[in-house]
Amino acid sequence: MLYAYRAKYRRVAFEDLVGNERHEVMQAKYGDRDYFIRFIKGPEEIAERYGDKRYRPVGRAKIKAMVVNDEEAIFTPCPYSVSDVSFIRGRGVSGLTEIVSYRGRFCE
């Protein structure tokens, strides 16, 4: 059932989905109920102030990159520092060094 749901939105081989999902520990099914755990930082854990950073969408793109830092990726939003970025499809952005996701699917 998960594969049918995910395959509607993106092309993914069943084996690849199983490999990715094997590492997911903050989401699962208990009985007939899906659950998702999302982590957020407490105010005392945040060094920046609201408004210090602003994210803006610049369009959709498919990229190939090396993730060089994922130590905060369990939090929502989940940031990934990246290097060696190449744009495969979509609008390219010069100097891309960080990707931030607000979707739980891309956490962990």
C-alpha positions, 0 to 999 in steps of 0.5 A: 500500500505504501508503494502504491501511494509513493509511486503515484507521486514519483517513479521509484523502484520497489527495491529502492523504496524498501531500502530507503524505508528500512532506515526510517525509524520515526514513522511506522504503523501500529495496528491499523494506524500510521504514526509519524514523529516530528522533532522540533527544537526548543526555544533554548536550543535555537541560536538565531532569532525569528526572521534572521533567516528567510527561505524563498522558493526559487522553483523546482529542480532535480539535482545531484549533490553530496550531502556534507552535513545532515546532523540536524536532519531529524528536526523539522525543518530539516536542513542538509548542507550540500556540495558538488551540486549539479542541476539535472533538470529545472532552474539552476541556482548559483552557490547552492550550499543548503537544502531545507525541507519542511516535509517529514518524508525527507527527514532522518 
